[in-house]
């Protein structure tokens, strides 16, 4: 297992692009949609006295997911087609051909494990970056689940000579340096299948980030991360939870139930097609009971029926009666997860994001069940981001982009393979360019 340096910096400058310009690509492979964003990063601009990259989104693409179930690739060919279509749309808009993408991991049962290690510091210090890298690598080496692979490691605290926890150890003096890290791991099989599918698209993963961490990068403020916050990302097939305290990731987990289960409940309860159930949920769905729900009527086609008698009519209260129990179940599972995590006990704030968070009344129900203040988190706007993507449903892909452009300086990335600097050529070929490459390799 290879641990790359803390505070990683990747170069993606390309011949044919102006000096100092980088192209960064984020790809969210979800269970309901495939989302891609391509951004152009130009040097730095001054904002509030600090230097930050000047970023502009130059291309984007969204495609209905196929061959993906619960974040896991179940049909490589179908998933490949969906990714190619989303990537091609983004590449044509941006006028570039991408080979390296920053991706999320939604499947493979992501889990956060606490690891510890201690090393000796020569001469009693000072502690340097190489000491930090070495002690984190030693901690990561204690991970002993052969069927799982660590993809991200965040140091939670350092200990000097067995003393109290410190957040930053570099530059301090000690004979012994200890560390407590949070290692995020996933099942090896689903990760390899995802890599295989991406490689068939003539793409290369530049790094993996779990979905709740990516969403948090898009929707949280610095103060929220510092004071402590729970991020609940309600996706299509799963709901992910990330807990932050003192600016660092303390815990992450994935629950196997999401907004797609609400859609299926509606389809089964009303005997209507899935597409019609999704439409009902989006247009009329609400977690809160309304005063006039018994008086307001809705109509949907009956499953398998055709002709004039194919429509059925029912009160809106019936729809709410189907949605509420499933939402309560999701939030109760989140509550159980928080109750089992010591880091969450003192945290009183929740940020909801993901497509499922957009249900009417979701914030109020969250506050009631979790007994914490809640808000709905939308991605912070990036120049060039279309209005349709400035919603919680696109928090993960927006967060992937932010994390790729500006790593938060706290995590060690454990890439799946040794990747050289991303390669890109200025062209408008996109998908056709990769077809020509594939033909050249195959014949």
Protein Blocks (a to p, Z undefined) as FASTA:
>chain_A
ZZddehiacdfbdehiaehiacdddddddfkbccddddddehjadeehiacdddddfbdc
ddddehiaehiafbfklmmmmmmmmmmmmmmmnopacfbdcdddfehoiadddddddddd
ehhiaadfklmmmmmmmmmmmpccfkbccfbdcdfbdceehiacdfblghpacfbdcddd
ddddddfklmmmmmmmmmmnopacfbdcdfklmmmmmmpcfklmmnopadddddfkbccd
dddeehiafbdcddfbdfklmmmmmmmmnopafklmmmmmmmmgcfbdcfklmmpccddd
dehiacjklpccddfklmmmmmmmmmmmmmmmmmmmmmmpmklmmpcbdcdedjklmpgh
klmmmmmmnopacddddddddehiafklmcfklmmmmmmmmmmmmcghlaccddfbdcdd
ddddddfklmmmmmmmmmmmmZZ
